[in-house]
Amino acid sequence: MKRGISVLLVTVLALAAIVIAGCAPEPTPTTPTTPTTPTSPTTPTTPTTPTQPAAKVIKWQFQGHPPVADYYHQAVLRIADHITTMSDGRLVVEPYAGGSIVPATEELQGVHDGVIQMGSACPMYNLNKFPQCALFDMVSGGMTALQMFLWHARGNGDALAAEMWESKMNVKYIGPQGFLPPEIFCQSNKKIDDPSDLKGLKMRCSGDGGEILASMGVSTVFFPGAELYESMQRGVIDAFEYASPFLNWGMGFHEVAKYLYLSPSRGPTDVAHVWVNRDSWEELSPDLQQIVYDAVHSVGFDYFAESVVRDDEALVKYLDYGTEIIRLPDEVETAFLAASQKFYDKRAAADPIYKKILDDHWAFKALCDRAGVK
């Protein structure tokens, strides 16, 4: 009996094992791993692009001849800002007033020597080096501001100026900084009614106009504009020529001069030329050179337009202040123009380069006059 029970128990356990085995899930077959393709030893690895070096920043010092009080200094500030901005900071130009680095009116020499990289001044301040230079500034009885602008832009003015400046100096001539309307003939504390009143008149003058007045008996002297106010105030001089009405008003000259004589005969216009040290210029890339050119010319044209408007406004201020504004008497103007013609004829006869520039000046003026361009 016991043996039968044991056989039955074994049989039941065997059947249970089969059932359990049948209920277990079938194992999921393992997907074979795809073998990794080996890197070919002949395929080079792409190199990492190196970071580009920062662009080199060039810094220039730019001195113009006017003092800070002279509104013409604004042209220097604007040119410096234009160049720095248009170059996206690759060429940073720092502006300075006259006398900040080199003596005022000696900017050309400073550029030549490399003391400053860029400079501007009235051409006539360099008569000691270039007897012809005043022909690019103001010619007594000569071209007006608009005519001079056209002579430089579409005539031979720029080419002749570059030929002159670059013949002796280590400079690159860039162009005019901005022509101005006719200058005031003079501001004075002495009345001028006829040519005899010019004899012995102590007057600050410059350029050809100063030499012509000296030939008429004026006692001429030259010094920078920043010294004018005090010289008139102290009676060191009786009269002076400087610039156009709005510039002179800004210098406070209405406070020290009783009379203001108007005539375009002595100074039909005025201008400053801009130079760059030649070595510094040649270090610039072509695009930076073009930016310097464009900045000088665009500022110059805009400054001329602004000056015309400001001159009218300034004359009203002079009237309101009480300054006696007088048109230069015809007798004085006629005598001055006659003396001017003698002066230019004499200079041209003695200097072939002077004659070449002067002849081109008169020819272009005649062309403008015939076309009605004043």
C-alpha positions in Angstrom: 0.0 0.0 0.0 2.8 2.4 1.0 4.7 1.5 -2.2 1.6 2.4 -4.3 1.3 5.8 -2.6 5.0 6.6 -3.3 4.7 5.7 -7.0 1.7 7.9 -7.2 3.5 10.9 -5.5 6.4 10.7 -7.9 4.1 10.6 -10.9 2.2 13.7 -9.6 5.5 15.7 -9.0 6.7 14.8 -12.5 3.5 16.0 -14.1 3.7 19.3 -12.1 7.2 19.9 -13.3 6.1 19.4 -16.9 3.2 21.9 -16.5 5.4 24.6 -14.9 8.0 24.2 -17.6 5.3 24.6 -20.2 4.0 27.8 -18.6 7.4 29.6 -18.6 7.8 32.2 -21.4 10.1 31.3 -24.2 13.3 33.3 -24.1 13.6 36.1 -26.8 16.5 35.4 -29.1 19.3 37.9 -28.9 19.9 40.1 -32.0 23.5 39.8 -33.0 25.4 43.1 -32.7 26.4 44.7 -36.0 30.1 44.9 -36.2 31.6 48.4 -36.1 33.1 49.5 -39.3 36.8 50.2 -38.6 38.0 53.7 -39.5 40.1 53.6 -42.6 43.7 54.5 -41.8 43.9 56.5 -45.0 41.0 58.9 -44.2 42.4 62.0 -42.5 40.5 63.6 -39.6 39.0 67.1 -40.4 41.1 69.6 -38.6 39.5 72.2 -36.3 39.3 75.7 -37.8 41.5 78.0 -35.7 40.1 81.3 -34.3 40.9 84.2 -36.6 43.2 86.8 -35.0 41.7 90.2 -34.1 42.1 92.9 -36.7 45.0 95.3 -35.9 43.8 98.7 -34.7 45.7 101.7 -36.1 45.7 104.9 -34.1 46.4 108.3 -35.6 46.7 111.8 -34.1 45.0 114.5 -36.2 45.7 118.2 -35.4 44.0 121.0 -37.2 45.2 124.6 -36.9 42.1 126.2 -35.3 41.7 126.6 -31.5 38.8 124.9 -29.8 36.9 128.2 -29.8 37.0 128.4 -33.6 34.0 126.6 -35.1 36.2 125.4 -37.9 37.6 123.0 -35.3 34.3 121.1 -35.8 35.5 120.0 -39.2 38.5 118.3 -37.6 36.3 116.6 -35.1 33.9 115.4 -37.8 36.6 114.0 -40.0 38.1 112.1 -37.2 34.7 110.7 -36.2 33.8 109.7 -39.8 37.1 107.8 -40.3 36.8 106.0 -37.0 33.2 105.0 -37.6 33.4 104.1 -41.2 36.5 101.9 -40.6 34.6 100.1 -37.8 37.3 101.1 -35.3 40.2 99.6 -37.4 41.6 103.2 -37.9 41.0 105.3 -34.8 41.7 109.0 -35.4 42.1 111.3 -32.3 41.4 115.0 -33.1 43.4 117.9 -31.6 43.1 121.6 -31.7 45.9 123.9 -32.9 48.9 123.9 -30.7 48.0 120.7 -28.8 50.9 118.7 -30.2 52.8 120.9 -32.7 52.6 124.7 -32.8 49.4 126.0 -34.4 49.8 126.6 -38.2 52.8 124.3 -38.4 50.8 121.1 -38.9 52.3 120.4 -42.3 55.8 120.2 -40.8 54.4 118.0 -38.0 53.0 115.6 -40.5 56.2 115.6 -42.5 58.2 114.8 -39.4 55.8 112.1 -38.3 55.1 113.8 -35.0 51.4 113.7 -36.0 50.0 111.3 -38.6 47.4 113.6 -40.0 47.1 117.4 -40.1 45.2 120.3 -41.6 45.8 124.0 -42.0 45.3 126.9 -44.3 47.7 126.4 -47.2 49.0 130.0 -46.9 50.5 129.3 -43.5 53.3 127.5 -45.4 54.5 130.4 -47.7 58.0 130.0 -46.2 58.2 126.6 -47.8 56.0 126.9 -50.8 55.7 130.4 -52.4 52.8 129.1 -54.5 50.6 127.6 -51.7 48.3 130.6 -51.1 47.0 130.1 -54.6 45.1 127.1 -53.2 43.7 129.1 -50.3 42.5 132.5 -51.4 43.4 134.5 -54.4 42.6 138.2 -54.0 40.1 139.0 -56.7 40.1 135.3 -57.6 37.7 132.3 -57.5 34.8 132.2 -55.0 34.2 129.3 -52.7 32.0 127.4 -55.1 34.4 128.0 -58.0 37.3 126.8 -55.9 35.4 123.7 -54.9 34.7 122.9 -58.5 38.3 123.5 -59.5 39.4 120.9 -56.9 36.6 118.5 -57.6 36.4 118.6 -61.5 39.4 120.8 -62.5 43.1 120.6 -62.0 43.1 122.0 -58.4 43.7 118.7 -56.5 46.3 117.5 -59.0 48.3 120.7 -58.9 48.1 120.8 -55.1 49.3 117.3 -54.7 52.2 118.0 -57.2 53.3 120.9 -55.1 52.9 119.5 -51.5 54.4 116.1 -52.3 57.4 117.5 -54.2 59.3 118.4 -51.1 57.5 116.9 -48.1 57.0 113.4 -46.8 53.2 113.8 -47.0 50.2 112.5 -48.9 47.9 115.3 -49.9 44.3 114.2 -49.2 42.2 117.3 -50.2 40.3 120.4 -49.0 38.8 120.2 -45.5 35.9 122.5 -46.6 35.8 125.9 -48.4 34.3 128.8 -46.6 32.3 131.8 -47.8 34.1 135.1 -48.4 36.1 136.3 -45.5 35.4 139.6 -43.8 37.8 142.2 -45.4 38.8 143.2 -41.9 37.5 144.0 -38.4 38.9 147.3 -37.1 38.9 149.9 -34.4 39.9 152.5 -36.9 37.7 153.9 -39.7 38.7 153.1 -43.3 37.3 155.6 -45.7 39.9 155.8 -48.4 43.3 154.1 -49.3 45.2 156.6 -47.3 43.6 155.2 -44.1 45.5 152.0 -44.7 48.9 153.6 -44.4 50.3 152.7 -41.0 47.3 150.6 -39.9 48.6 147.9 -37.6 46.8 144.8 -38.9 47.1 141.1 -38.4 47.2 139.5 -41.9 48.2 136.3 -43.7 48.7 135.0 -47.2 48.7 137.0 -50.4 46.2 139.5 -49.1 48.6 140.4 -46.3 51.5 141.0 -48.7 49.2 143.1 -51.0 48.1 145.2 -48.0 51.7 145.6 -47.0 52.5 147.0 -50.4 49.7 149.6 -49.8 51.3 150.8 -46.6 49.7 148.6 -44.0 51.9 147.6 -41.0 51.2 143.8 -41.1 52.0 141.2 -38.5 51.0 137.5 -38.3 50.2 135.3 -35.4 47.6 132.4 -34.8 44.0 133.2 -34.4 44.0 132.3 -30.7 46.0 135.4 -29.9 43.8 137.8 -31.8 41.3 138.7 -29.1 43.8 139.8 -26.5 45.9 141.6 -29.1 42.9 143.7 -30.1 41.9 144.2 -26.5 45.3 145.5 -25.6 45.7 147.7 -28.7 48.7 145.8 -30.0 46.9 145.9 -33.4 44.3 148.2 -34.9 42.6 145.7 -37.2 42.8 142.1 -38.4 41.6 139.7 -41.0 40.7 136.1 -40.0 37.7 134.4 -41.4 34.0 134.6 -42.3 31.3 136.2 -40.0 30.1 133.2 -38.1 33.6 132.0 -37.3 34.7 135.4 -36.1 31.5 135.8 -34.0 32.3 132.5 -32.3 35.7 133.8 -31.4 34.1 136.8 -29.6 35.7 139.3 -32.0 32.6 141.5 -31.9 33.6 142.4 -28.3 37.0 143.9 -29.4 36.3 145.4 -32.8 34.0 148.4 -33.5 33.9 148.2 -37.3 33.3 145.2 -39.7 34.2 145.8 -43.3 32.6 143.5 -45.9 34.2 142.8 -49.3 35.1 139.5 -51.0 38.1 141.2 -52.7 40.8 140.2 -50.2 39.6 136.7 -49.4 36.9 135.3 -51.8 37.1 132.1 -49.8 39.3 130.2 -47.3 40.1 126.6 -46.9 42.3 124.1 -45.0 44.2 121.3 -46.8 44.6 117.9 -45.2 47.8 115.9 -45.2 48.8 112.5 -44.0 52.3 111.3 -43.2 53.4 109.3 -46.3 54.8 106.4 -44.3 51.6 106.1 -42.3 49.5 106.4 -45.5 51.4 103.5 -47.1 50.7 101.3 -44.1 47.0 101.5 -44.7 45.0 98.9 -46.7 43.3 100.3 -49.9 39.9 100.3 -48.2 41.2 102.4 -45.3 42.8 104.8 -47.7 39.5 105.2 -49.5 37.7 105.8 -46.2 40.2 108.7 -45.3 39.6 110.3 -48.7 35.8 109.9 -48.4 35.6 111.3 -44.9 37.6 114.4 -45.8 35.6 115.2 -48.9 32.2 114.5 -47.5 32.8 116.6 -44.3 34.3 119.4 -46.4 31.2 119.7 -48.7 28.8 119.6 -45.8 30.8 122.1 -43.8 30.7 124.6 -46.7 26.9 124.3 -47.0 26.6 124.9 -43.2 28.9 127.9 -43.3 26.8 129.7 -45.9 23.7 129.5 -43.7 25.6 130.4 -40.5 27.2 133.5 -42.0 23.8 135.1 -42.6 22.7 134.3 -39.0 26.0 135.8 -37.6 25.6 139.1 -39.5 22.3 139.6 -37.8 23.9 139.0 -34.4 26.6 141.6 -35.2 23.9 144.1 -36.1 22.0 143.4 -32.9 25.2 143.7 -30.9 25.9 147.2 -32.3 28.9 146.5 -34.6 29.0 148.9 -37.5 28.9 146.7 -40.6 30.2 148.7 -43.6 30.8 147.8 -47.2 34.4 148.5 -48.1 34.5 151.8 -49.9 34.7 151.4 -53.7 37.9 153.6 -53.8 39.6 151.2 -51.3 38.5 148.1 -53.1 39.6 149.4 -56.5 43.0 150.3 -55.2 43.3 146.9 -53.5 42.4 145.0 -56.7 44.9 147.0 -58.7 47.6 146.3 -56.2 46.6 142.6 -56.3 47.0 142.4 -60.1 50.5 143.9 -59.9 51.4 141.4 -57.1 50.3 138.3 -59.1 51.8 139.5 -62.3 55.2 140.0 -60.6 55.1 136.6 -58.8 54.1 134.7 -62.0 56.9 136.4 -64.0 59.5 135.1 -61.4 58.3 131.6 -60.8 57.2 129.1 -63.5 55.4 126.9 -61.0 53.5 129.8 -59.6 52.6 130.9 -63.2 51.4 127.4 -64.1 49.0 127.3 -61.1 47.9 130.9 -61.4 47.1 130.6 -65.1 45.0 127.5 -64.4 43.2 129.4 -61.6 42.3 132.3 -63.9 41.3 130.0 -66.7 38.9 128.0 -64.5 37.4 131.2 -63.0 36.7 132.5 -66.5 35.0 129.3 -67.4 32.8 129.5 -64.3 32.0 133.2 -64.9 30.9 132.4 -68.4 28.7 129.6 -67.2 27.2 131.9 -64.5 28.7 129.8 -61.6 29.4 132.3 -58.8 
